[in-house]
Amino acid sequence: MTTTTPPRVAVLGAGKLGGAVTALLARAGARVSLWARRPEAAKQVAKEAGKGVEVAASVADACRGARLLCFAVPVEGLREVARAAGEVTTGDQIALHACRGVETGFVLPSEIIRSETCLKKLGALGGPLYLDDAAHGRPLVAAVGARFDDVFRAVRVLTANTRVRAHPTHDLIGVELCGAISNVAQIAAGLAEGVGLGETDQGTLLVRGLAEAAQLGAARGAEAATFLGIAGVGDLIPRQVTSTRRNRHLGREIGQGMAAAHAMAAHAALEGPVTAREARTLGDRMGLKLPLIQAVDDVLWRGAAPAEALERVLTLDLSLSF
Amino acid sequence: MRARDRERVLSELTSRVVEETAKAGRVEEALADAVYHEQRRLKEDRSKTRDEELGFWRDVRDEMRRASERALLDQLKRVVARYGNEICGQFDERVYNSVTRAGEPMLGLLLNAVSPKRIMSELFDERHLPRFDDSVVLQGEIPLLHKLRERGTLILVPTHVSNLDSIAVGYALWKLGLPPFLYGAGLNLFSNQMLGFFMRNLGAYTVDRRKQDPLYKRVLKEYCTLTLENGYDNIFFPGGTRSRAGAVEKKLKLGLLGCGLPAYTHNLQAGKRDKERFYIIPATLSFQLVLEAETLIDDFLKEQGKARYIITDDEFSRPKRVFDFLTQLLSLDSKIFFTIGRPIDPCGNAVDDEGESLDPCGRRIDATRELWVDGKPAVDEQRDAELTREVGERLTEAYARDTVIQCTHLTAHATLNLLRKANAGVDFVRLLRGGGRADDVPLRELHAEVRRLLDELRGLNKRDGVRLGPIALDRDAEDVVADGLRHFSIYHAQPAVQRKGDRVSSGDRSLLFYYSNRLEGYRLERGSGLRSPLTPDHRALAKGA
């Protein structure tokens, strides 16, 4: 009987996502090299995950020789980590990320990794990706957007012994946009909740967010179907309306009267505010009509009153087109 | 292709295509498709070989009806070998050597070879032949091109605006001291026996775009792959066909370009060490005037946007027109720029001056690992298609960067902008058809608009975003307009831009649109309120929307 060595995976980041991915892969029998900016956080995750997880001293150590690289860091730190990885990466390696935001200039996470490394076989994890499901042994559902089939094959191999249900799509940009703009829509829904609007209005804003993501997607070459699939609607239905996620919380706080600058300073690592600002800039440049994104940007960055900004969005003709 | 390689390559070609088709269980289907497509094509065909061809396909069809599996395979071999022979053609090194040894006069002769009668009259009077020496400017990464040729096989991918391109490229390669490259030339270019003779012996092989049979396309692709594997430098025109709208190519047909990756992978698998690398070399050709401009833009604007892929009755098929065009163009001290761009590897990575692949940060990488499957090089169609798409993106960037903007482009673009502003609210298609309130614009305004464009373009040029011709680079707007008008006045029946006193108008707005489009995609109209008529989907324009 022959035994095959399990593939080695580099997990970069030991936050909620990095921790969950590490635990999941370790349970599936993969060898994981875990790196985190704070070594003690990595050690803690490794200890909890158990066998098969080693803590790497540097990004390069984690990535060298790994079959797959999982970038589990917020978008604001992605470039630095990718640059360090780029010192040792090779063209046959696969990279995944789960960032839900953009960099200044509306640079998508895959574009950041692409510009700092030789990696081309890139995938974005999107859709519900509800980590609590994984923690409770329930199926973890995610969309995997990638242009190369190699990425899907690698994900299939790694998750063969798990309850991960990865839905592949070649629309990498579409999956990234769904994730990024859903955070903006979450802020809008939080604002609505904060100013006392009901669930119908909150739901309307979330759907509007999806439609605007689709518009941006069309301008960037994404497919409309992605926004109606697991990465878009599939993310919206299971949890967004009643979400307690941090972008929603930020919106709620501002809706309830906290100054936007103060609230954003308290939630500095959130990806939604920067995404709103950059999406608005891009939309203006491309002549797109993005009233929801514009309203969130106005509230967060230009001092607009939440109630008035939302009222303007909700009373517009919101005919949606995907 | 050299005679000593021909039989071996054709035999390998046949066995690869047949084996692959058999493995996919598609032998009968492939034959049936071939018979159907070819018989259908031949219904409309008026060539001398029609009867022989029809006879061949009738024979294949009849054989199929009673054939065993073994016999079907033999029929497939027969069809593939026929296609292979037709594509491969003949190359006689002796003819090539004699043509290139004679140098410029012979290449001038080649240009006139479209007319055997003319050859006779010109042969004895070299003064009449167009002189290229002073007119073709070779620039860009020429030393690197020579260096990489020593290290690997080159795939030259030029922009394509005119049928004169292949001849201009041939001239440029000869001038650079490089041996012939193989390239696929449309069957229409071979229809003239004399021109066909020269083209074949300068490295051209035949591409019959009328053939819709998937098997033919498969054979063509495999032929290209094999020539690359055997170290033959190739030229592909990734635009597929001449740019109809006059714009720098943005949408490329990547079919033949995609041959680079399987060829490279096969060489890696075979452990080939001698010149196993491939380098893709973008090249741009920039003319002040385009021989077939009227036909091309007319085709672009044809009703319902059904542009013809193959044009056989354009200016290129009229010898006098070709001759007049060249002599008039060259008489104006006009320059044809042939710019060699920065090479890339077959995976789309930049390469350094030693030919080593680089990542986006400029670090050296082993690009062969992109072609690994389970730790070793392997062909993967989906991966290769995606990498080739990236190559296409790098090429379109290179084309935009290396295109040389000349006075005709600037003069046309500025005039069209002013006409659009003067006719605000008028449908663009109507404007092109001569409609609108204002027919002409003041020369003074044209100078101002050209000045604005020059400011933008010179800024872009400093950031390596575009190249400019000598006048556009450092002379003032008045000189640019004067040179543009001078060029427009010498060739086209109705000039794209003409001056009447202190005003300018267009004698042919379609032509104006054609030359103007060379500046599309450089975002020169930001803030002017004018939206590009070519985006987001120029088909809408062609449909008259």
Interface residues (C-beta under 8 A of the other chain):
Chain A: R83 G86 E87 T90 G91 D92 R114 S115 E116 T117 C118 K120 R147 F148 D149 D150
Chain B: C347 N349 D359 P360 C361 R363 I365 D366 A367 T368 R369 E370 L371 W372 V373 G375 D380 Q382 R383 E386 L387 E390
